[in-house]
Amino acid sequence: MAAPPLLSHRLLFLSFPNTPAPQLAPKPASSSSSTVRAASNAPPPRDGAGPAAPSRGDRFLGSQLAAEAAARVLAPEDAERRRRRREKRKALARKPSGAACYGCGAPLQTAEEAAPGYVDPATYELKKRHHQLRTVLCGRCKLLSHGHMVTAVGGHGGYPGGKQFVSAEQLREKLSYLRHEKALIVKLVDIVDFNGSFLARVRDFAGANPIILVITKVDLLPRDTDLNCIGDWVVEAIVKKKLNVLGVHLTSSKSLVGITGVISEIQQEKKGRDVYILGSANVGKSAFISALLRTMAYKDPVAAAAQKYKPIQSAVPGTTLGPIQIDAFLGGGKLYDTPGVHLHHRQAAVIHADDLPSLAPQSRLRARCFPANDTDVGLSGNSLFWGGLVRIDVVKALPRTRLTFYGPKKLKINMVPTTEADEFYKSEVGVTLTPPSGKEKAEGWVGLQGVRELQIKYEELDRPACDIAISGLGWIAVEPLGVPSSNSDESAEEEDNESGELHLTVHVPKPVEIFVRPPLPVGKAASQWYRYQELTEEEEELRPKWHY
């Protein structure tokens, strides 16, 4: 029987003749279908197909060029947004980096011995080799810690400036990046120089970041001062200045009053952000940070360790020359001490560095009244000199008008007839009238070229009419009927005139500013005449709360 033929493993393919596709019924013409037909009839792209087609890189480059062309015709708001982004990048580029002195924040350098941040080259190399540059104190800070007055800000403290100085404008530039950071700002204001140290344009530095307002040096206020009155006065002042703050704290870095309350609010509002201490020069930032670390050290081991390398404290304006980073929080975030903002209108900007300690009160302020209670001398027609820095001519006043001075004890007060005032100042400046101290400094002294005439209206005789605040020095309370009267008829006649005007002329060095403000309620009697603001519940809710 024959074997069956073997099946071939070759696959068989069947082919069918091409048949035309079935023709669909034509649809009514529309704009979209006509567009599709027009596109299908368009000539092929010039770039070709296959190997000649554009690559992904070519397509990306084309889209970028198209975007740039579109950007040239952006709407004004888009152009403004791009401009702000450029400014932010430039500002953030100024954020300091690299090794800096832990005492003043100046960048460490070994080239110029007279300049801030100088370190002996051998010390620098040794610390760098062991990664310990953050523990280095520069030569200037060592002198400051031993009481030397070494200024470093050009044009301030009686020095014209030079290569080794940092200008006040440069210090402001160093803080410009703050407005673009996500941070919590703690703004410090000196209660003794409230108006002069307030930093009215603080939002230029802080941007939209939240602010906690801290009032420093409340321990310097006269004895028996009611802090309830002070707190209400401060809140009323910042409401008038239209500054929005989270809270107001009355503090003393010396006695630690109010420091715990500040720490509590910082911890509550920080939320992982860095904390920046901001304020004008010599407002007490470094002392405040020391008090902050000392109080936090009881519960926070990180703050306890940070106490070893804390910023230097000094009476010299411009002690801090750059942001100083401090590891102070266990839960994250840094604490920064920042350079003091130098204000040209304060007394510290015009006197010599050697005289700066005389402007800083070291103990509680005491009221110095002119005329005193046991004298019958009136003020009209007389001039009062507050050291060599302030002259007040009393043009028109009531017989019992009194001026009460609050400021540094080292500045003596002298009263002479106004007709003799010019000659008295010329002969006694640098001798009896100090600062400036010494004839050498008096020869280069700018003099009292700034003059302001004041017409002070009073409506109540049982309280001061106002304060005259001298920027960087202190203030003078003006009391229409401050001196007790021994003549009952004269007293009754004055009390009949419940309102009137006092005319004073105040002389100060040219850049120094004079502020007229509501009287600061200090001393025991202030709690009797001070009046709290009458507010609705809604107004009370919107006002910032104060603590101490």
C-alpha positions in Angstrom: 0.0 0.0 0.0 1.4 3.3 -1.0 2.3 5.7 1.8 0.3 8.9 2.0 2.0 11.9 0.6 3.8 14.2 3.2 2.1 17.4 4.0 4.3 20.4 3.3 5.0 22.8 6.3 4.8 25.7 3.9 2.1 28.1 4.9 -0.4 29.0 2.2 -1.6 32.6 1.9 -4.8 33.4 0.2 -5.0 36.6 -1.7 -8.2 38.5 -2.7 -8.5 41.1 -5.3 -8.7 44.7 -4.1 -12.2 45.8 -3.9 -13.2 49.4 -3.7 -14.4 50.6 -0.3 -18.1 51.0 0.0 -19.3 54.5 -0.7 -21.1 56.2 2.2 -24.0 58.5 1.7 -22.7 62.1 1.6 -23.4 64.2 4.7 -24.6 67.8 4.5 -21.7 70.2 4.1 -20.6 72.0 7.3 -17.9 74.5 8.2 -16.0 71.8 10.2 -16.1 69.2 7.3 -15.0 71.8 4.8 -12.1 72.7 7.1 -11.1 69.0 7.3 -11.3 68.7 3.4 -9.2 71.8 3.1 -6.6 70.4 5.5 -6.5 67.1 3.6 -5.9 68.9 0.3 -3.1 71.0 1.9 0.4 70.4 0.5 2.7 68.2 2.7 4.8 70.0 5.3 8.0 71.6 4.1 10.0 69.6 6.6 9.1 66.5 4.9 8.3 63.1 6.4 10.3 60.1 7.5 13.9 60.9 8.0 13.4 64.5 7.1 10.7 65.1 9.8 11.6 67.5 12.6 13.0 65.8 15.8 11.5 66.3 19.3 14.3 68.7 20.1 13.5 70.8 17.0 9.8 70.9 18.0 10.7 71.9 21.6 13.0 74.7 20.4 10.3 76.0 18.1 7.8 76.1 21.0 10.3 78.0 23.1 10.9 80.6 20.4 7.2 81.0 20.0 6.7 81.5 23.7 9.4 84.1 23.8 7.8 85.9 20.9 4.5 85.9 22.8 6.2 87.2 26.0 7.2 90.3 24.1 3.5 91.3 23.8 2.5 90.3 27.3 -0.3 92.1 29.1 0.9 94.8 31.5 0.1 92.7 34.6 2.1 89.8 33.2 5.1 92.0 32.6 4.8 93.4 36.1 4.7 89.8 37.5 7.9 89.0 35.6 9.6 92.1 36.9 8.7 91.2 40.5 10.2 87.7 39.9 13.4 89.2 38.7 13.6 91.5 41.7 13.0 88.6 44.0 15.8 86.6 42.4 18.2 89.6 42.8 17.1 90.1 46.5 17.5 86.4 47.4 21.0 86.5 45.7 22.0 89.0 48.5 21.2 86.5 51.2 24.5 86.0 53.0 26.3 82.7 52.7 29.7 81.6 53.9 31.5 81.9 57.2 30.8 85.0 59.4 31.7 86.2 62.8 29.2 84.9 65.3 29.4 88.2 67.3 28.6 90.7 64.6 27.8 88.7 61.4 30.5 90.3 59.3 32.1 87.9 56.7 35.4 86.5 58.0 38.5 87.8 56.2 42.2 87.8 56.7 43.3 90.7 54.4 42.5 94.0 56.2 43.2 94.1 59.9 41.3 97.4 60.4 38.1 96.1 58.7 35.3 94.2 60.4 35.5 90.4 60.3 39.3 90.3 60.4 40.8 87.1 61.8 44.4 86.1 62.2 45.3 84.0 59.2 46.8 81.2 61.3 43.6 81.0 63.4 41.4 81.1 60.3 43.2 78.2 58.7 43.2 76.1 61.9 39.4 76.7 62.4 38.7 76.0 58.7 40.7 72.7 58.8 38.6 71.5 61.8 35.2 72.9 60.4 34.9 75.3 63.3 34.6 78.7 61.5 31.1 79.2 63.1 32.9 79.5 66.5 35.2 82.4 65.4 35.0 85.9 66.9 36.6 88.7 64.8 39.1 91.2 66.2 36.6 94.1 66.3 34.1 92.1 68.4 36.9 91.2 70.9 37.5 94.9 71.4 33.8 95.6 71.8 33.5 92.8 74.4 36.2 94.6 76.4 34.3 98.0 76.3 36.0 99.7 73.4 33.9 102.0 71.2 34.8 100.7 67.7 32.4 102.1 65.1 32.1 100.4 61.7 29.3 102.2 60.0 30.5 105.0 57.8 29.1 108.5 58.4 27.8 107.6 61.9 29.4 108.2 65.3 31.3 111.3 64.1 33.4 109.4 61.5 33.3 110.3 57.8 33.7 106.6 56.8 36.3 104.9 54.7 37.4 101.6 53.2 37.0 99.7 56.5 33.4 101.0 57.1 30.1 99.6 56.1 27.5 102.2 54.9 24.0 102.4 56.3 22.7 101.8 52.8 24.7 98.6 52.5 23.1 97.4 55.8 19.7 98.1 54.4 20.5 96.1 51.2 21.6 93.1 53.3 18.0 93.0 54.7 16.3 93.4 51.3 15.9 89.6 50.8 13.7 89.4 53.9 10.5 90.5 52.1 10.8 87.5 49.8 11.4 85.0 52.6 8.7 83.1 54.5 9.5 84.2 58.0 8.2 85.5 61.3 9.3 89.0 62.1 9.9 90.2 65.7 10.1 94.0 65.5 11.8 95.8 68.5 11.0 99.3 69.6 12.8 101.2 72.5 10.2 102.7 74.9 12.6 105.5 75.9 13.0 106.5 72.2 9.6 105.2 71.0 9.2 107.6 68.0 12.9 107.7 67.0 13.3 103.9 67.0 9.9 102.9 65.5 10.9 102.1 61.9 7.8 103.5 60.2 8.5 101.7 56.9 9.1 98.3 58.4 7.1 96.6 55.6 9.9 97.6 53.2 11.9 95.0 55.0 9.3 92.5 56.2 7.1 92.4 53.2 3.8 90.6 53.9 5.3 88.4 56.7 3.5 88.5 60.1 5.0 90.8 62.8 5.2 90.6 66.5 5.9 94.0 68.2 8.2 93.9 71.2 8.7 97.0 73.4 12.1 96.9 75.1 13.7 98.5 78.2 10.4 99.0 80.2 12.6 98.5 83.3 14.0 102.0 82.6 10.6 103.7 83.0 10.2 105.8 86.3 9.1 103.9 89.4 5.4 103.3 90.0 4.6 103.4 86.3 1.4 101.5 85.6 2.2 99.1 82.7 -1.5 98.8 81.9 -1.4 102.5 80.9 1.8 102.0 78.9 0.3 99.0 77.1 -2.8 100.9 76.1 -0.8 103.9 75.0 1.5 101.8 72.8 -1.5 100.0 71.1 -3.2 103.3 70.4 0.0 104.7 68.9 0.5 101.7 66.5 -3.2 101.8 65.5 -2.7 105.5 64.5 0.4 104.4 62.5 -1.7 101.7 60.8 0.7 98.9 61.5 -0.9 95.5 61.6 0.7 93.2 64.2 -0.1 89.9 65.8 0.5 91.2 69.3 2.3 93.7 71.5 4.7 92.7 74.3 6.3 94.9 77.0 9.6 93.4 77.9 12.9 94.0 79.7 16.0 92.0 78.6 17.6 92.8 82.0 14.9 91.7 84.4 13.3 89.2 81.8 9.9 90.8 82.2 7.6 89.7 79.4 10.2 87.4 77.7 8.1 84.2 78.4 5.1 85.7 76.7 7.2 86.5 73.6 8.5 83.0 73.4 5.0 81.5 73.7 3.7 83.6 70.8 6.8 82.9 68.7 6.3 79.1 69.2 2.6 79.4 68.4 3.1 81.5 65.2 6.4 80.2 63.9 5.0 77.1 62.1 8.4 75.9 60.9 9.5 79.4 59.6 12.7 81.2 60.4 12.4 84.0 63.0 14.1 87.4 62.3 14.7 90.0 65.0 14.4 93.4 63.3 14.8 96.9 64.7 16.7 100.2 64.5 20.3 100.4 65.7 20.9 100.2 69.5 17.3 99.2 70.2 18.5 96.2 72.2 18.2 93.3 69.7 21.3 91.4 70.9 20.4 91.8 74.5 16.8 90.6 73.7 18.2 87.5 71.9 20.4 86.7 75.0 17.4 87.0 77.2 15.4 84.8 74.8 18.0 82.1 74.8 18.5 82.2 78.6 14.7 81.7 79.1 14.3 79.0 76.5 17.4 77.1 77.7 15.4 75.7 80.7 13.3 73.6 78.4 15.1 73.5 75.0 18.6 71.9 74.9 19.2 73.5 71.5 18.8 77.0 72.9 21.0 76.1 75.9 23.8 75.1 73.5 23.3 78.3 71.4 24.1 80.5 74.5 27.8 79.8 74.1 28.0 81.6 70.8 25.6 84.6 71.0 25.8 88.1 69.4 28.0 90.8 71.0 26.2 93.6 72.9 27.6 97.2 72.7 26.5 100.8 72.9 28.0 101.4 69.4 25.4 101.8 66.6 26.1 99.1 64.1 27.5 96.4 66.4 25.8 93.8 64.2 26.9 94.0 60.6 25.2 91.0 59.0 22.5 88.5 59.7 23.6 86.1 62.5 22.1 82.6 62.3 21.4 80.9 65.6 20.2 77.4 66.1 17.6 78.1 68.9 14.6 75.9 68.2 14.3 72.2 68.9 11.4 71.8 66.4 13.2 73.4 63.4 13.6 76.9 62.0 16.4 79.3 62.7 16.7 82.5 64.8 18.4 85.5 63.1 19.9 88.6 64.6 19.9 91.3 61.9 21.9 94.5 61.5 20.3 97.5 63.1 18.7 99.9 60.6 20.5 103.2 60.9 18.2 106.3 61.0 19.9 109.6 60.2 17.4 111.5 62.4 18.7 110.1 65.7 21.2 111.8 68.0 23.6 108.9 67.7 24.1 109.8 64.0 25.7 113.1 64.8 27.8 112.7 68.0 31.3 111.2 68.3 31.6 107.5 69.1 33.3 108.4 72.4 30.1 110.2 73.5 27.7 107.4 72.6 27.6 105.8 76.1 26.3 109.1 77.5 23.1 108.6 75.4 22.3 105.2 76.9 20.4 105.3 80.2 21.9 102.7 82.6 19.2 102.9 85.3 15.6 104.0 85.8 14.7 107.4 84.4 14.0 110.1 86.9 11.8 113.1 86.2 13.8 116.4 86.2 11.4 119.3 86.5 12.0 123.0 85.5 11.1 125.1 87.3 11.2 123.1 90.6 8.3 123.2 93.0 10.2 125.3 95.5 11.0 128.2 93.1 9.0 131.2 91.9 10.9 131.6 88.6 8.7 131.3 85.5 9.7 129.8 82.2 8.6 132.6 79.9 11.6 134.5 78.5 14.1 131.7 79.4 16.0 129.0 77.5 16.8 125.5 78.7 19.8 123.5 77.4 19.7 119.7 77.6 23.4 119.0 77.4 24.8 120.4 74.2 22.2 118.6 72.1 18.9 120.5 72.7 17.9 124.0 73.4 14.3 125.1 74.2 13.2 128.7 74.1 10.0 129.4 76.1 8.3 132.2 74.2 4.9 132.1 75.8 3.8 130.1 78.9 1.6 130.3 82.0 3.4 131.3 85.2 3.0 127.8 86.5 4.0 125.9 83.3 6.5 123.2 83.9 8.8 121.1 81.6 9.8 117.7 82.8 12.8 116.0 81.2 13.1 112.2 80.8 16.4 110.9 79.5 20.0 110.0 80.2 21.2 111.3 83.6 24.6 112.2 82.2 23.2 115.1 80.2 22.9 118.2 82.5 20.1 120.7 82.2 20.9 124.5 82.4 18.5 127.5 82.3 19.5 131.0 81.2 17.6 134.0 79.9 16.9 133.7 76.2 18.7 137.0 75.5 22.0 135.4 76.8 21.4 131.9 75.3 23.5 132.3 72.1 26.6 133.6 74.0 26.2 131.0 76.7 26.1 128.1 74.2 29.1 129.4 72.3 31.2 129.7 75.4 30.1 126.6 77.2 29.6 123.9 74.5 32.1 121.1 75.1 32.6 122.3 78.7 29.4 122.7 80.7 27.1 121.7 77.8 28.2 118.1 76.9 28.1 116.1 74.7 30.1 117.0 72.6 32.7 116.5 75.3 36.0 118.5 75.1 37.0 121.5 73.1 38.4 119.4 70.3 35.1 117.8 69.5 33.3 121.1 70.1 35.3 122.7 67.3 34.0 120.3 64.7 30.5 120.2 66.2 27.6 120.8 63.7 25.7 123.0 66.2 22.0 123.4 66.8 21.0 124.3 63.2 17.6 122.6 63.2 14.8 124.9 64.5 11.2 124.1 65.0 8.5 126.5 66.4 5.8 124.8 68.4 2.3 126.2 69.3 1.0 123.7 71.8 -2.7 123.8 72.5 -4.0 122.6 75.8 -7.6 121.9 76.8 -7.2 120.3 80.3 -5.1 121.7 83.1 -4.9 118.5 85.2 -2.8 116.6 82.7 0.3 117.2 80.5 -0.6 118.8 77.2 1.9 116.7 75.2 5.4 115.3 75.0 8.2 116.7 72.9 10.2 113.7 71.9 13.8 114.2 70.7 14.9 111.4 68.4 17.6 109.2 69.9 17.5 111.0 73.3 14.3 111.0 75.3 11.3 113.3 75.8 10.0 116.4 77.6 6.5 116.4 79.1 4.8 119.8 78.8 2.5 120.6 81.8 0.5 123.8 81.5 0.0 124.0 85.3 2.6 121.6 86.7 4.0 123.8 89.5 1.8 124.0 92.7 0.7 127.6 93.5 0.9 129.3 96.8 -1.3 132.1 95.6 -5.0 131.0 95.6 -6.2 134.0 93.6 -3.6 133.5 90.9 -4.4 129.8 90.8 -8.2 130.4 90.4 -7.5 132.9 87.6 -5.4 130.4 85.7 -8.0 127.6 86.2 -10.6 129.8 84.6 -8.6 129.7 81.4 -9.2 126.0 80.7 -7.7 126.2 77.2 -5.0 128.1 75.5 -1.6 127.9 73.8 2.0 127.6 74.8 4.7 128.8 72.4 8.1 127.1 72.4 11.1 127.0 70.0 13.2 123.9 69.9 16.8 123.8 68.5 18.5 120.5 67.7 21.4 119.4 65.4 20.2 119.5 61.7 19.3 115.9 60.9 17.7 115.2 64.3 13.9 115.0 64.3 11.4 116.4 66.9 8.1 114.6 67.5 5.1 116.1 69.3 2.9 113.2 70.6 0.3 112.4 73.3 1.9 112.3 76.8 3.4 109.0 77.8 1.8 108.0 81.1 4.8 107.5 83.4 5.1 107.8 87.2 2.6 107.4 89.9 0.4 110.3 89.0 -0.1 109.1 85.4 -2.6 106.4 86.4 -4.9 109.2 87.7 -4.9 111.5 84.6 -4.5 108.8 81.8 -7.8 108.0 80.0 -8.3 104.7 78.3 -9.9 104.7 74.8 -13.7 104.0 74.7 -14.1 101.3 72.1 -17.0 99.3 70.8 -16.8 95.5 70.9 -15.9 95.3 67.2 -13.1 97.9 67.6 -11.8 96.1 70.7 -11.8 92.8 68.7 -9.8 94.3 65.9 -7.1 96.0 68.1 -4.0 94.0 68.8 -3.6 92.6 72.3 -0.7 93.6 74.5 1.0 91.5 77.1 3.7 91.7 79.8 
